[in-house]
Amino acid sequence: MKTFLMLHGINHNMFGKRDPKQYGTTTLDEINGELQGVAEELGVRVEAFQTNNEGEMCERIHQAYKDNVDGVMINAGAWTHYSYGIRDALAILTVPVIELHMSNIHAREEFRHKSVFAEIVKGQIAGFGVDSYVLALRACVSAAADAKS
C-alpha cells in the first residue's frame, strides 16, 4: 500500500484555538481524521506528524526519505517563509511534495507571500481551509501515480 506523509508545522497543535478567523475551529486531530477517511477512499495510507521543533521536522523528513514514502504533504506554518533548513531537507526527497496552507497566504501579510519551498515542491494549495488538506492528499496521490508511470 502506498504511504504518504502529512507534515504539520509549528503551532498547528493549537488549531481549533488559534485565530479561528484564519484557521477555523477544526482541531488537528479532526484534520488528521478527515485525511484518514480520504486515504481509505483512495486506498492509500497517511502518516501524520506535527512538531514545534524545526530540527525534529528535518529529522522526520530524513526518515521519510529512508522509509521511501510515496509522497509528502507539508503545511509548515510560519517556517514556510524562512526555514532554509526544512527547505534543504525537503529537497533531498525524490517523491512529490505538496505545500499546503489553510489560509490564502497571498492575501495576508506581505511576509507570508513568499515561500522558501516554492522552487522545490510539486505545487501549492492555499486558501481552502481544511479542504486544503484533502486537496493536497488527492494531488499528492495523483502526482505519485504519474511519477511511477
N, C-alpha and C positions, 0 to 999 in steps of 0.2 A: 504494500500500500504506500502511495506517495505521502511524504511528510513535508509539511510546511511549518515554518516558524513565524510566530507573531511576536514581535518585539515591542513592548510598551516602555516608553521612556519616563523621564523624570516628572514627578508629581502626578502621574497617571493613577497611582493608588488612591488619589483623592477625587477621582471622577465621582460625580453624584453630589459632591460637597463644594467643589472648586468652581467658581464662576459659572453658575448654571446658565447665564445668558449666552455664553460662548459654547459651553460643553454639555448643557442639558443636565438631567438628574439621573441618568443611567450610570450605574456603577461599573467598575472594571470587571467584576465577576459576571455581571449581566452581559457585557460586551463579549467576554470570552465564551459565555454560554451560547450566545447567538452565533458566534463563529463555529462552535462545535456542531450546532444544528445544521448550518450550511455545509460544513465539511462532510457530515454524514450524507447529506443530499448529493454531494459531489463525489462521494466515495474516496475521500482523502482523510488524512489525519492532520490536525493542527495542534502544535505545542505552543503554549503562551508563556512568555517570560516578561516580568516587569522588574525594574530596578531604578533606584535613585542614585546609583553609583556608576559613573562613567566607565571606570575600569571593569566593573562586573559586566557591563553591556558589551564591552570589547571582548572579554573572555567568552561570553555566550555566543558571540558572532564567530569567534575562532572555533568553538565547539561545533557550531553548525557546519562549518567547513569540514571538520574532521568526521562529522556524522553523515556527510553527503546528503543534507536535506535537499529537497527538490525546489524550494523557493523560500524567500524571506519577505515578510511584510514588516515595515517599521514605521511606527509613529514615535519619533524620538522626542517630541515636545520641543522645548527650548534648545536642546542640543542640535536640532536641525540647522540652526542658524550660526553655530560657531564650533562644533566639535569636529575638528580635523582628525582626532584620534578615532572616533567612531566612523568617520568617512573612510579613513585608511583601512580599518578593519573590514568594512563592507566591500571595499574594492578588492579584497582577497577572494571574495566569493565568485564562483563561476556560474551561479544559478540566477534566475531572475530575482531582482529586488524591487519591491514596490514601496514607495514612500507614501504615507497617508497622513491626513490631518482631519480632525472633525470640523474645525473651522476653516474658513477660506483665508489662508494666510496672506493672500494677496490683497485682501480687503481690510486688513488690520494694520497695526503699527508698522511703520516702514522697516524696522529692523527684522520683522518677520517675513518680509517679501523675499529674502534671499535664503536659499537652501544650499548648504555646502555639499549636500548629497546629490544635487540635481544632475550633475555631469556623469554620475556613475550608476544611477538607478534606471530601471527599465521605463518607469513612468511615475507620475504623481497623481494622487486623488485627494482632493481637498474640498471642504465646504458642505459635505452631505451628512454631517453629524455621525451618528452610529452607523448609518448606511455606508459611510466611507470605508469601514472595516469589511463589510460584506462585499462591496465593490472591489476592494483590494484583493480579497481572497479569490474571488472569481477571476480577476485579471491575472493574478499570480499563477493559478492553476492553468489557465489558458496559455500563458507565456511559457510555462514549464512544458506543456504538451507540444507547443510549437518548437521549443528548443530541442526536444528529443527527435522530432521528425526531420 
